[in-house]
Amino acid sequence: MTGPLILIVEDNPRNLKLVRDILGFAGYRTLEAQNAEDGLDLAGRHLPDLILMDVQLPGMDGDEALRRLRESARTRDIPVIALTAFAMQNDRDRLLAEGFQGYMVKPISVPDFADQVGQFIHAGAAGREP
């Protein structure tokens, strides 16, 4: 398989499996972590094309994980998309202001999810938000 590599950082096993299965069916390769610490390790070792980061994680949250990714020269340019149940406009604005390149709301739309991720992949390659 040669599709883009996406790191999914999600602590809910059902959500993780759903996202992995949708992306795999669409031709993406995936890495998975159920906490931020493991996600940071995988990001540094594999340099994924995109990271889908749950914001509410046990231990280190997604905001802190993003800060650490940006501090590392190795991972600072990887696009990170917030994957969150926070659905208010001010939540979206806050997450984008913190440095996430995009924002996706859970529960995800199964029919649209892979296309939405594809838009972020293409926008990241072009250096802009979709």
C-alpha positions in Angstrom: 0.0 0.0 0.0 1.5 3.4 -1.0 -1.2 5.9 0.1 -0.4 8.8 2.4 0.4 7.8 6.0 -1.9 9.1 8.7 -1.3 8.9 12.4 -4.6 8.6 14.4 -4.3 9.6 18.1 -7.6 8.6 19.7 -8.2 7.0 23.1 -11.6 5.6 22.3 -11.1 2.1 20.8 -14.3 2.2 18.8 -13.6 5.6 17.3 -10.0 4.5 16.6 -11.2 1.4 14.7 -13.9 3.3 12.8 -11.4 6.0 11.6 -8.7 3.4 10.8 -11.2 1.2 8.8 -12.6 4.2 6.8 -9.1 5.5 6.0 -7.8 2.0 5.1 -10.7 1.4 2.8 -9.9 4.7 1.1 -6.3 3.7 0.5 -4.6 5.5 3.3 -1.9 3.8 5.5 -2.4 4.4 9.2 -0.6 4.4 12.5 -2.5 4.4 15.7 -1.9 5.6 19.2 -4.3 5.7 22.2 -2.5 8.4 24.1 -0.5 11.5 23.2 2.9 10.1 24.4 2.7 7.2 22.1 1.5 9.5 19.3 4.5 11.8 19.7 6.8 8.7 19.6 5.2 7.4 16.4 5.2 10.9 14.8 8.9 11.3 15.4 9.8 7.8 14.1 7.5 7.6 11.1 6.9 11.3 10.0 3.3 10.8 8.9 1.7 13.0 6.2 -1.1 14.0 8.6 -2.0 13.6 12.2 -5.6 13.3 13.4 -5.4 14.3 17.1 -8.2 13.8 19.6 -8.1 16.9 21.8 -9.3 15.2 25.0 -6.8 12.4 25.8 -5.9 10.8 29.1 -2.7 12.2 30.6 -1.3 14.7 28.1 -4.1 16.3 26.1 -4.1 17.1 22.4 -3.2 20.8 22.9 0.0 19.9 24.8 0.9 17.2 22.2 0.5 19.7 19.4 2.8 22.1 21.3 5.5 19.4 21.6 5.2 18.5 18.0 5.8 22.1 17.0 8.8 22.3 19.3 10.6 19.5 17.5 12.4 20.3 14.3 11.6 16.8 13.1 7.8 17.1 13.5 7.0 20.8 13.4 5.8 20.8 9.8 3.4 17.8 10.0 -0.2 19.0 9.6 -2.2 18.2 12.7 -6.0 18.2 12.6 -8.1 18.4 15.8 -10.6 15.5 16.0 -13.0 16.5 18.7 -16.5 16.4 20.2 -16.2 20.2 20.8 -18.5 21.6 18.2 -19.0 25.3 19.1 -17.6 28.0 16.8 -15.4 29.4 19.6 -13.9 25.9 20.1 -13.0 25.7 16.4 -11.5 29.2 16.6 -9.5 28.4 19.8 -8.1 25.2 18.3 -7.1 26.8 15.0 -5.5 29.7 17.0 -3.5 27.1 19.0 -1.9 25.9 15.8 -4.1 23.0 14.6 -4.3 23.1 10.8 -7.9 22.0 10.8 -10.8 20.8 12.8 -13.1 17.8 12.5 -16.1 17.2 14.7 -17.0 13.8 16.3 -19.1 11.9 15.7 -17.6 11.8 12.2 -19.6 11.5 9.0 -18.8 8.1 7.7 -19.6 8.9 4.0 -17.7 12.2 4.0 -14.7 11.4 6.3 -12.2 10.1 3.9 -12.8 13.0 1.5 -12.5 15.5 4.3 -9.1 13.9 5.3 -8.1 14.0 1.6 -8.7 17.7 1.5 -6.4 18.2 4.5 -3.7 16.1 2.9 -3.9 18.1 -0.3 -4.0 21.4 1.5 -1.1 20.4 3.7 1.0 19.6 0.6 0.2 23.0 -0.7 0.9 24.6 2.7 -2.6 26.0 3.3 -5.9 25.2 5.1 -8.6 23.7 2.8 
